[in-house]
């Protein structure tokens, strides 16, 4: 049985591929990530997956969509809750792509210990009711081992979820330290 595996990056795919194959399920990786920004980040993640997949005989399908403007338009009004849109949009696209050609779909998002697992599963179930079966698996137990293996293989390892807002969240402590430093320097000059 072949299943479409929405793939956010090669490192996360390592948490999913072997468990699926051990069940007799052949994943077909699907690159559809219009949430990943900036372009160089998007390109690095996509190209790492494209380089790795042939080494393990895994098919990859790419729906090229660097969606910066659309993503920002959809989340700008409620940046703190952007992940819901992100999950729903990508999983809707995955379900629609799988419909009529593959038995089911799943996602590497279900591997990350940093994502809202329940929201991902709920979004996938919602679109499965409209299109094709959702193959639920909790891949989180494989996450650390998958990341370790990715490091050993020399994969590009991203430092944030994908969107520019998550990148800013990653650096928030440094941003706050820099702001305090420059504010103190300015106060010393004026005082």
ABEGO torsion letter per residue (X at the ends): XBBBBBBABAAAAAAAAAAAAAAGBBBBBBBBBAABOBAAAAAAAAAAAAAAAAAAGBBBBBBBBBAAAAAAAAAAABAAAAAAAAAAAAAAAAAAAABGABABBBBAAAABAABBAAAAAAAAAAAAAABBBBBBBBAAAAAAAAAAAAAAAGBBBBABAGBAAAAAAAAAAAAAAAAAAAAAAAAAAAX
